[in-house]
Structures are given as structure tokens and as C-alpha cells.
């Protein structure tokens, strides 16, 4: 699952087209519908902490877990600037450990797609169920097979800016349902180089990322194996069921198996 090493430096730069505030609004509406209005929330696969910070500003006590040291370094810089009380942990989501239970676990920006084996999906879901309060809520999103198969497969995405450039080649394997991203980054050696129109020195970095397209049937089966109760599955940013051409889906599940200690408010 090693990824986001060199790319961590420019991740926020190239992801500035993502409407994180709108995504946070949708996510918090789902949480509040399930009675999660405050308290401890785990952001699993938190990356550079953009969503973690937004959720903290919404009044949640945030914990962020990510396997990339480089991404967490940027998250820590944001925390220092904002002054928000967020606990960041460098851990693999397949083996994460917390000091206690939390009211909710969220995982967005297709972090779950980085789990390449069905067994890893089940293991992660089991840990989520273990660390949720009785009746706690789990919300996560996923890129769909349609997105990998139709919109990304064998396509190249490229972007050129003064601050850096990237070339992102995609390959989708139908048999394994794995999408391979071959990423080439060209980053100026310093700010002065970035301001030069031509002739500046750039350092090249290369990374390969892998994501898996899980079917909804696989997701629902894994939730059941982890003893999580499925509440709903939506076409992203709506309350409508997934369509054949949905690019992203959101899944809402509830902790199951612990003795309930009272109703959630």
C-alpha cells in the first residue's frame, strides 16, 4: 500500500479542484442523520488532513490515521497553522490501533480502494467495528468499477503548472479489477526555479499506485462478515441509490455486536 511519497509534496496543489467543503457538508449531514453531532471521529486514510481539519471545525474531536509519513507531515503542518486539536497516527488501516472507541469512523477520497485484497477489506471493516462505540457509525466512499473501466482505463491525465507538473497514466485490468496509476512528477528544485518561464531545473519523481474496484456485492458481503449493519448506500452527494454510471458511492454502516449503553443523541 506504499504510495504518496513524492506526490505528497504537491498533492494539495493538484487536488485543488476537489470541493472539500461541499464534500464535508455532505459527510456531516450523513453523520448528523445518524445522531453523530459531536464526539470522537476517526478519519481513516486522512492524507494531508484537509477533511480532518474541516470536520474538526464542525465540532468533532478528530483522530487521523494514514500510512504515508510524508502525507502526515503536511497534515501536521496544517495542524500547527490552524491550532486545531487533532491526533495523527502513522498506521496502516489494515492494522490500525486506537486508545479507545470512537463515535464514528469516516474514510473518503477513495481510501478504501487502496485495499487490493478482499481479505484486507474484511480485516479493516472488523477493526472499524471493534473500535466503534456501541451503535457507532461508519461512513466511507469508493470509486466504482464504472469509473475505472470507462473514465480512467487506458487514459492519460496531465497537468502543467509553474509549481510543478504531472503525467498520470491509467491501466485497468478487467480480471483482477485493479487500476494501476503510473505517476510521473516534475517538481522545481526551489521557488526561484518555479518562477522561471523556461530553463529552470526540475526534479523528476515516479510513483505507481494501485486501486481496486470492489463491487457493491463484495462491499456488502465484507460488511456482513465484519458484523457491521448496512444502513444505506448512495450515489455520491445524493440520497439516491447507486446508478450503473455512478462514479463514486457512499456507504453508511453501523456498529453491531456490542452492548448498547443508551441511545445516541
N, C-alpha and C positions, 0 to 999 in steps of 0.2 A: 504493500500500500504506500510505499515511499513515493512522495510526489511533492510538488510545491516547495522546491528548494530555491533554485534561481528565480523562478516565476514569482515567488513571494515578494521580491523586491518591487515588482511592478503590477502585482495582482490588482490592487485597488485602482491603479491608473487605468488598466484595460477593462475593469469591471464597472466603470463609472456610468455605464448605460443601464445598469440594473436599478430599478426604482425601489431601493431598500426600504424607504419609509412607507411606501404603499404595501410592500410585502409584509412589513412589521404590523401595519394596521390590520391586514387580513389575518395574520397569525394571532395577534392579540384578541381579535374578535372570536376566533375559534377557541382560544383559551378561556375567555370570559363566558362563552356559551356553556362551557363545562364547569363553571364555577371557580376557575383559577384566575383570581383577580390580583393576587399578590403572593408573597412567599418565595421559597426557593425554586428556581428553574434551572435545569441543566441544558446548555446549548452544546449538542454533541456534533463534533466536526465544525467547530466555531470559526476556523480560519483566522483571518486578521481581526476578528471581533466586531465587525460592523453591525451585524444583527444583535450580537450580545450587548453592545452599548445601547442600541435603540430600545431593547427590552428592559435594560436597567433603567433607562429614562422613563419607561412606562410604570416603574414602581416595583419591578421584580428584583429579587436578590439573585444575582446571576453567578453561575459557575460555567466556565467554558472549557471544553476538552477538545484537544486536537493532537494529531500525531506528527505534525510538522513543527519543528522547533523554530524554523525561520518565520512561519506564519504567526506563531505565538509571540515572537519578539516584536513584531509590528503591532499585535494586539496589546502588548504591554506598553508600548509607546503611546498608543491611543488612551489607554487607561491612565497613564501618567499625565497626559494633557487634559483629560476630562475630569480627573479626580474621582471617578466613579469607583465604588467598592465592588470589584469583580475578582473572583478567584479563577485563575487559569491553571490548568493541569495539562502537562505533556503526557498524553496517554493514547494508546490505540483503542478505538471504540470497541474492538472485539474483546478487549481485556480490561476495560476501564474499572476503576475503583473509586468510590466516594466515601466520605467520612460518615455518612448517614443517608437517609432517604430525602427525596425532593418531591414537591407537589406536581411537577411536570417535567417532561423531557421533550425538547424540540430538536429537530435536525432538518435544516433546509439547505438550499443551494445544491441539491443532488448529492449530498454527502453519502447517503446510503447506496448510491450507485457504485461507489468505490469498493464495496464489498463484492468480491468476484465469485465467491462460492455460496451456495445456498446454506451450507452449514455455518458459514460466518454470519449470515443474516439471522439465523436462528439463535446463534450464540449471543449476538448483540441484542436481539429482542429479549432474550432471557435475562440479560444483565439489566436492561431497562426495567423490566417487570420487577426485578429484585430490588432496585433502588428507588422505585416509586412508592410514595405514601399509599396507604390503603385507598383505593378509588382514584389514584393519581392518573394523570393524562399524558399520553404520548402522541405527539404530532410530528409527522415527517413528510417530506416531499420526495418525489422521484421523477427523473426523466423517463419518458416512456419509450417503448420499442419503436413506436412510430417516429419519434424524434430522431433516434439513432439511425433507423432504417431508411427514412425518407429525407430528412432535413440535413443530417450530418454525414451520412455514409459517403465515402469517396469524395467528399467536398473539402476544399481548402479555404480557410479563413485567414485573412491577412490584414494587418493594420500598421500604418506607418505614422509615427508622431515624432516630434522633436525629442521627447523624453525617452523614446525607445520604440522598437518595432517588434512585431512577432509574425511568424508564419505557423499556422496550426493545421496540419493535415489529419484527416479523419479516415479511419478504415473500420467498417463494421463487419464482423464475422457472423454470418447467419447461424451457423451450427452452435457456436459457443455463446452467442448473444453478447459478445464482448466488443466494445468500441475502443479502438486504440487511437489515442491522440499523440501525434509526433509534433512536438513543440520546439521551435527554434526562436530564441530571443536575441535581440541585438540591443544592448544597453550601453549608453555613453559611459565612458570611464569616469567622467565627472560632470558637474553642471556646466562648466565652461564649454566642454565638448558638445553638450546638448544644445547650446545656443548657436553653434556654428551651422551655417547653412550647408556646407559641404566640406569634406576633407577631415572631419573630426574622427577621433578614434573610438571605435565601438568594440565591446567585448561580446563574443557570441556564447550563448549558453544553450544547451539542448536537454530536453526532458521528454520522457514518454509517460503518458498517463493511460490508465485503463479503467473503464467503467462497464458495468454490466446492466443490461436491460432485463429486469425482472418482470415477469407477467403479473397481473393482479392476482391470478390464482396462486402463484408462488408466494406472493406477499401475504395473502390471507391465510394460506396454509402455515407459513412461518409464524404468524401472529398466534395462531391456534396452538402450535407446538410450544410456543413460549408462554402459553396460558394468558395471553393478553386478549381482552374483549374488543372486537372491532365495533366501532361506533359509526363511522362514516368514511366514505371515500369520494373525493370531489375532483372535478376538472379544476385545475389550479385557479385560485382567486374568485371562485364562484361557489355556489352551493348546489351546483348541478352535478349529476353523475358523470364519470369519465366518458368521453366520446372515442370513436375509433381514431380520430385525428388529434386527440389531446396530446400536447407536448410535455406537460407536467401534471402530475396528480398529487393531491394531498390526502394523507391517510390519518385518521384520528382513532386512537385506541385507548382503552382504559385498563389500569392495573386490575389483576384478578388473582385471587388466591389468599390475600392477607385479610385478617380480621379487620373489619371497618370499625373505626373508633369514633364514628359520628358523621354527620352529613357535612359536605363541603359547602361553604357559603359563597 
